[in-house]
Amino acid sequence: MWKILIAEDNPADAHRLMQGLSQVAHCVLAKDGIETLSIYRESVESGSAFDFILLDVKLPKKDGFDVLKTIRNGEESVDLPRSREAKVIMTTTYRDSLMENYNMGWDDFITKPVDADILTKRLRELEIESKKSD
């Protein structure tokens, strides 16, 4: 099972993601950007880093782009084996063309509402890509 951090402030979207991934992942929910970073740091410090982070673009307190920047800059200073480096998937209502032209270091993005089957397939593809690069 994967370990996934879900950063989502919309209760309906959070519930949909948690339910949809329940068979393939242990999920932890963060409701804003500050909480996301806190949970992420705790996981790294405890040696149980997340496999994936599903990061909503529009989060309260610190938006998804700022959270991503902090995670990516922070990962460089944390000695994590490459296979445990968190893959970040942005979740967004923005158009695909905007996201494709605005990549700030995420591994993938998916538009809302998120279909759990499509998301699971994309997570598997990212996992396979990651293993090939190890």
C-alpha positions as CSV (number, residue, x, y, z in Angstrom):
1,M,0.0,0.0,0.0
2,W,1.1,3.5,-0.7
3,K,1.3,6.2,1.9
4,I,-0.4,9.4,0.5
5,L,-0.7,12.8,2.0
6,I,-3.9,14.5,0.7
7,A,-3.9,18.3,1.0
8,E,-7.5,19.3,0.3
9,D,-9.7,21.9,2.1
10,N,-13.0,21.0,0.4
11,P,-14.6,18.3,2.6
12,A,-16.5,16.7,-0.4
13,D,-13.3,16.4,-2.5
14,A,-11.3,15.2,0.5
15,H,-13.9,12.5,1.2
16,R,-14.0,11.4,-2.4
17,L,-10.2,11.1,-2.6
18,M,-10.0,9.2,0.8
19,Q,-12.7,6.8,-0.2
20,G,-11.4,6.3,-3.8
21,L,-7.9,5.5,-2.6
22,S,-8.8,3.4,0.5
23,Q,-8.0,0.1,-1.2
24,V,-4.6,1.0,-2.5
25,A,-3.3,3.6,0.1
26,H,-3.0,4.7,3.6
27,C,-4.1,8.4,3.4
28,V,-3.5,11.3,5.7
29,L,-5.5,14.4,5.3
30,A,-4.3,18.0,5.7
31,K,-6.8,20.8,5.4
32,D,-4.5,23.8,4.6
33,G,-1.0,24.5,3.4
34,I,0.5,25.0,6.9
35,E,-0.9,21.7,8.1
36,T,0.4,20.0,4.9
37,L,3.9,21.2,5.6
38,S,3.8,20.2,9.2
39,I,2.6,16.7,8.4
40,Y,5.2,16.4,5.6
41,R,8.0,17.5,7.9
42,E,7.0,15.1,10.7
43,S,6.9,12.2,8.2
44,V,10.4,12.9,6.9
45,E,11.8,13.4,10.4
46,S,10.3,10.1,11.6
47,G,11.7,8.2,8.6
48,S,8.2,7.4,7.1
49,A,8.1,9.7,4.2
50,F,5.0,9.8,1.9
51,D,5.1,8.0,-1.5
52,F,2.8,10.6,-3.0
53,I,1.4,14.0,-2.1
54,L,-1.9,15.1,-3.7
55,L,-1.7,18.8,-3.4
56,D,-4.7,21.1,-4.1
57,V,-3.6,24.3,-5.9
58,K,-6.0,26.5,-3.9
59,L,-5.3,25.8,-0.2
60,P,-6.0,28.2,2.7
61,K,-3.1,29.7,4.7
62,K,-0.5,28.7,2.1
63,D,-1.5,27.8,-1.5
64,G,-0.4,24.7,-3.2
65,F,2.3,26.4,-5.3
66,D,4.0,27.7,-2.2
67,V,3.7,24.4,-0.4
68,L,5.3,22.7,-3.4
69,K,8.1,25.1,-3.5
70,T,8.8,24.6,0.2
71,I,8.7,20.8,-0.2
72,R,11.0,20.7,-3.2
73,N,13.5,23.1,-1.6
74,G,13.3,21.2,1.6
75,E,13.7,17.8,0.0
76,E,17.2,18.8,-1.3
77,S,18.4,19.2,2.3
78,V,16.9,15.9,3.6
79,D,18.7,12.7,3.0
80,L,15.9,10.6,1.5
81,P,16.6,7.6,-0.7
82,R,15.3,8.4,-4.2
83,S,12.8,5.6,-4.1
84,R,11.1,7.3,-1.1
85,E,11.1,10.8,-2.5
86,A,7.6,12.1,-2.5
87,K,6.0,12.4,-5.9
88,V,3.7,15.5,-6.0
89,I,0.4,15.4,-8.0
90,M,-1.3,18.8,-8.1
91,T,-5.1,18.7,-8.0
92,T,-6.8,21.6,-9.7
93,T,-9.8,23.0,-11.4
94,Y,-7.5,25.0,-13.8
95,R,-7.5,24.1,-17.5
96,D,-4.9,21.5,-18.6
97,S,-3.2,24.0,-20.9
98,L,-2.5,26.4,-18.1
99,M,-1.1,23.7,-15.8
100,E,1.1,22.2,-18.6
101,N,2.7,25.6,-19.1
102,Y,3.1,26.4,-15.4
103,N,5.0,23.4,-14.0
104,M,6.9,24.4,-10.9
105,G,8.3,21.0,-10.1
106,W,5.3,18.7,-9.7
107,D,5.4,15.2,-11.1
108,D,1.8,15.3,-12.5
109,F,-1.5,17.1,-12.2
110,I,-5.1,16.0,-12.4
111,T,-8.2,18.1,-12.8
112,K,-11.1,18.0,-10.4
113,P,-13.4,16.3,-9.8
114,V,-10.7,13.6,-9.5
115,D,-11.7,10.1,-10.8
116,A,-10.1,7.6,-8.3
117,D,-9.6,5.0,-11.0
118,I,-7.7,7.4,-13.3
119,L,-5.7,8.8,-10.3
120,T,-4.7,5.2,-9.2
121,K,-3.6,4.5,-12.8
122,R,-1.5,7.7,-12.8
123,L,0.0,6.8,-9.4
124,R,1.1,3.4,-10.7
125,E,2.6,5.0,-13.8
126,L,4.6,7.4,-11.6
127,E,5.8,4.6,-9.4
128,I,7.0,2.6,-12.4
129,E,8.8,5.7,-13.8
130,S,10.4,6.2,-10.4
131,K,11.7,2.6,-10.2
132,K,13.2,2.9,-13.8
133,S,15.2,5.9,-12.8
134,D,16.6,4.3,-9.6
